[in-house]
Amino acid sequence: DIKLLWYNILLLFFIVLLPCSTAFYVKGFSYKGPFAFYCFNLAAIGFFNYLLNVYVTKKEKGLTGITPILGKYLKIRALNAFVVWAVIGFLAFILPVTSRFLFVLLFVFEFILKKYYKKKLKKESQIE
């Protein structure tokens, strides 16, 4: 439907914008602005990915095999990317050097989320 189409178009727009924001960041590596622009571009990708996951898990009604727990995991994973990159983008202006290393938080949070939801998914598959 039209809502899904627009979420997808906006997600693809920010994905297509990624090479430009990356080149801008590389050319102005020592400046705060290009790095913040790069971070906000990645945050936008995470945000629209989150919106897509929310919409699809709400509308799919068991047709695609996405269980409620798997849907939650996909949504939180996308939200993780959005929140981490948005925070890093804002911190780029306050702590420019430190913020460039905070992307590691993506992997830390993903590791924790995967561990937590792996147990839940295993329990869910045993019930069925």
C-alpha positions as CSV (number, residue, x, y, z in Angstrom):
1,D,0.0,0.0,0.0
2,I,1.0,3.7,-0.2
3,K,2.3,4.0,3.3
4,L,4.7,1.1,2.9
5,L,5.8,2.5,-0.5
6,W,6.6,5.9,1.0
7,Y,8.6,4.4,3.9
8,N,10.5,2.3,1.4
9,I,11.2,5.3,-0.9
10,L,12.4,7.4,2.0
11,L,14.6,4.6,3.3
12,L,16.1,4.2,-0.2
13,F,16.6,7.9,-0.5
14,F,18.8,8.0,2.5
15,I,20.6,4.9,1.4
16,V,21.3,6.5,-2.0
17,L,22.5,9.6,-0.1
18,L,25.0,7.6,1.9
19,P,27.9,7.8,-0.7
20,C,27.5,11.6,-0.7
21,S,27.6,11.9,3.0
22,T,30.5,9.5,3.3
23,A,32.5,11.5,0.7
24,F,31.6,14.7,2.5
25,Y,32.8,13.2,5.7
26,V,36.0,11.9,4.2
27,K,36.8,15.3,2.5
28,G,36.2,17.2,5.8
29,F,37.5,14.6,8.2
30,S,38.7,17.1,10.7
31,Y,35.5,19.1,10.8
32,K,32.4,18.5,13.0
33,G,29.8,19.2,10.4
34,P,30.5,16.5,7.8
35,F,30.8,13.9,10.5
36,A,27.4,15.0,12.0
37,F,25.8,14.9,8.6
38,Y,27.2,11.4,8.0
39,C,25.8,10.3,11.4
40,F,22.4,11.8,10.8
41,N,22.2,10.2,7.4
42,L,22.8,6.8,9.1
43,A,20.3,7.7,11.8
44,A,17.7,8.4,9.1
45,I,18.4,5.0,7.5
46,G,17.9,3.4,11.0
47,F,14.7,5.4,11.6
48,F,13.0,4.5,8.3
49,N,14.1,0.9,8.7
50,Y,12.4,1.0,12.1
51,L,9.2,2.5,10.6
52,L,9.2,-0.2,7.9
53,N,9.7,-3.0,10.5
54,V,6.9,-1.6,12.6
55,Y,4.5,-1.3,9.7
56,V,5.3,-4.7,8.2
57,T,5.0,-6.6,11.5
58,K,1.7,-4.9,12.2
59,K,0.2,-5.5,8.8
60,E,1.6,-9.0,7.9
61,K,-0.7,-10.9,10.3
62,G,1.2,-14.2,10.1
63,L,1.5,-14.3,6.3
64,T,5.3,-13.9,6.2
65,G,6.3,-16.0,9.2
66,I,7.4,-13.1,11.3
67,T,6.5,-14.1,14.9
68,P,5.8,-11.4,17.5
69,I,9.2,-12.0,19.2
70,L,11.1,-11.9,15.9
71,G,9.2,-8.7,14.9
72,K,10.2,-7.1,18.3
73,Y,13.8,-8.1,17.7
74,L,13.8,-6.6,14.2
75,K,12.2,-3.4,15.5
76,I,14.6,-3.0,18.4
77,R,17.6,-3.7,16.1
78,A,16.6,-0.9,13.8
79,L,15.9,1.4,16.7
80,N,19.4,0.6,18.0
81,A,20.9,2.0,14.8
82,F,18.8,5.1,14.9
83,V,19.4,5.9,18.5
84,V,23.1,5.3,18.5
85,W,23.8,7.3,15.3
86,A,21.6,10.1,16.4
87,V,23.3,10.4,19.7
88,I,26.7,10.2,18.0
89,G,25.6,13.0,15.6
90,F,24.7,15.3,18.5
91,L,27.8,14.4,20.4
92,A,29.9,15.3,17.4
93,F,29.5,18.9,18.2
94,I,30.2,18.5,22.0
95,L,32.9,15.7,22.0
96,P,34.2,15.6,18.4
97,V,37.0,13.1,19.0
98,T,35.2,10.8,21.4
99,S,32.1,10.6,19.3
100,R,34.0,9.1,16.4
101,F,34.7,6.0,18.4
102,L,31.2,5.6,19.8
103,F,30.0,3.6,16.8
104,V,31.3,0.6,18.7
105,L,28.2,0.9,20.8
106,L,26.2,-0.5,17.9
107,F,28.0,-3.8,18.1
108,V,27.8,-3.9,21.9
109,F,24.1,-3.3,22.0
110,E,23.6,-5.7,19.1
111,F,25.5,-8.4,20.9
112,I,23.3,-8.0,24.0
113,L,20.1,-7.8,22.0
114,K,21.0,-10.9,19.9
115,K,21.8,-12.9,23.1
116,Y,18.5,-11.9,24.8
117,Y,16.3,-12.5,21.8
118,K,18.0,-15.7,20.8
119,K,16.8,-17.3,24.1
120,K,13.3,-16.0,23.5
121,L,13.2,-17.3,19.9
122,K,14.4,-20.7,21.1
123,K,11.7,-20.8,23.7
124,E,9.1,-19.8,21.2
125,S,10.2,-22.4,18.7
126,Q,10.0,-25.1,21.4
127,I,6.4,-24.1,22.2
128,E,5.3,-24.5,18.6
